[in-house]
Amino acid sequence: PAPIASKLAHVMWSEITMFSQDLGDTWDKPVVTVDVRLRGVEHLPPKSISCDFTESSFDLKVIGLDGQNYRFRRTNLEK
């Protein structure tokens, strides 16, 4: 089978715009917390939700929630 990334290349995405974040209390705290809420996401199978991370970015994808595909991508997190 084709890799997931190639299967998602032509997917139409709805951008997730409502979120909260905590960048930590100090510059040396290596944890960033992001809270994204989508109604009904807990009923999706785990394979419908993925998040890819790099050292300075993440890309959250939710496939097939009420007929929509959602994406929340952030880059330049090192700053």
Wavefront OBJ file of the C-alpha trace (Angstrom):
o trace
v 0.000 0.000 0.000
v 1.021 3.625 -0.559
v 2.375 5.556 2.430
v -0.161 7.671 4.334
v 1.568 10.936 3.306
v 1.107 10.212 -0.392
v -2.545 9.274 0.148
v -3.161 12.647 1.848
v -1.446 14.754 -0.821
v -4.737 15.678 -2.543
v -7.002 15.939 0.517
v -9.021 19.131 1.018
v -8.373 20.552 4.509
v -10.337 22.808 6.847
v -7.899 24.800 8.952
v -8.215 24.520 12.732
v -8.203 28.105 13.991
v -9.446 27.761 17.589
v -6.762 26.584 20.011
v -4.898 27.511 23.167
v -1.206 27.134 23.861
v 1.261 27.221 26.726
v 4.834 27.973 25.692
v 6.197 27.181 29.143
v 7.204 29.414 32.015
v 10.878 29.854 31.177
v 13.108 29.773 28.113
v 14.684 26.493 29.240
v 11.415 24.533 29.594
v 11.392 22.199 26.556
v 7.633 21.543 26.580
v 4.980 23.301 24.533
v 1.345 22.411 25.231
v -1.338 22.955 22.589
v -5.036 22.332 23.262
v -7.200 21.729 20.169
v -10.841 20.746 20.607
v -13.048 19.273 17.909
v -16.523 18.040 18.844
v -16.840 14.282 18.273
v -13.159 13.585 17.591
v -13.130 11.006 20.390
v -15.421 8.766 18.310
v -12.995 8.502 15.382
v -10.735 5.476 15.014
v -7.130 6.232 16.065
v -5.875 5.883 12.477
v -7.961 8.972 11.544
v -5.808 11.231 13.723
v -2.106 11.842 13.188
v 0.501 14.384 14.184
v 3.938 14.714 12.618
v 6.681 16.496 14.543
v 10.017 18.029 13.659
v 12.383 19.908 15.928
v 10.587 23.176 15.162
v 7.129 22.280 13.861
v 4.107 20.024 14.086
v 1.306 19.048 11.708
v -1.930 17.677 13.220
v -4.411 16.019 10.839
v -7.930 14.738 11.580
v -9.539 12.766 8.743
v -13.276 12.240 8.266
v -14.831 14.093 11.196
v -18.444 14.737 10.149
v -17.392 14.609 6.507
v -14.565 17.155 6.973
v -10.779 16.855 7.184
v -9.044 19.188 9.634
v -5.457 20.352 9.843
v -3.488 22.356 12.404
v 0.077 23.087 11.300
v 2.589 25.318 13.076
v 6.192 26.069 12.123
v 9.034 28.151 13.574
v 8.394 26.883 17.104
v 12.027 27.366 18.075
v 11.493 31.113 18.535
l 1 2 3 4 5 6 7 8 9 10 11 12 13 14 15 16 17 18 19 20 21 22 23 24 25 26 27 28 29 30 31 32 33 34 35 36 37 38 39 40 41 42 43 44 45 46 47 48 49 50 51 52 53 54 55 56 57 58 59 60 61 62 63 64 65 66 67 68 69 70 71 72 73 74 75 76 77 78 79
